[in-house]
Amino acid sequence: MKLIGMLDSPYVRRTAISLRLLKIAFEHRSISVFSAFEQFRQLNPVVKAPTLICEDGTVLMDSALIIDHAERMAGRSLMPADIPGHRTATRRVGLALVACEKAIQIVYERNLRPAEKQHEPWVDRVRDQLLAAIAALEAEYASQRIEIDEQRIDQATITTAVAWRFTQEMLPTIVGAGDYRALAALGEAAEKLPAFVAAPFG
């Protein structure tokens, strides 16, 4: 199998880390949807990262769907099996994905749109949404002891750690590390795991 996309995308990175934790063998091809658009389009006409090319040639996309398929292949899930645990993890994954989405929107607005066409009221609203998601995640993890290893890590922790690293790399002046101590500790611990080290940001 081949995973297509750049690891500076939190969606590509959470997929790569999840595949490694599930012991799914894959080849990573670091192809940009921007600078290598035509090359990417030859592999997936809709140019969506991440893209997973299965062994039979089937092209899958969207990190959540790729991870779901990988879990079926592996015969196990990175989500808790019990209902209360699954509900909590689902909430946390949702918050982390919102943080990713809103952070990316700000990065795109600042880096891709000409300055004269940037709309500050919209940016302000998106920033508020990003900070609300980060604050909610901080509250989720602040009351629990951070113990992370590859045998116990779940998808909520994976996605939260990936989202945190993305904000720190791309928007550190908006999401200050000193304001979110639980997330900073979680991110630091997760980044030391072999699956994270093997899929470094960028």
Secondary structure, 3 states (H helix, E strand, C coil): CEEECCCCCHHHHHHHHHHHHCCCCCEEECCCCCCCHHHHHHHCCCCCCCEEECCCCCEEECHHHHHHHHHHHHCCCCCCCCHHHHHHHHHHHHHHHHHHHHHHHHHHHHHHCCHHHCCHHHHHHHHHHHHHHHHHHHHHHHCCCCCCCCCCCCHHHHHHHHHHHHHHHHCCCCCCHHHCHHHHHHHHHHCCCHHHHCCCCC
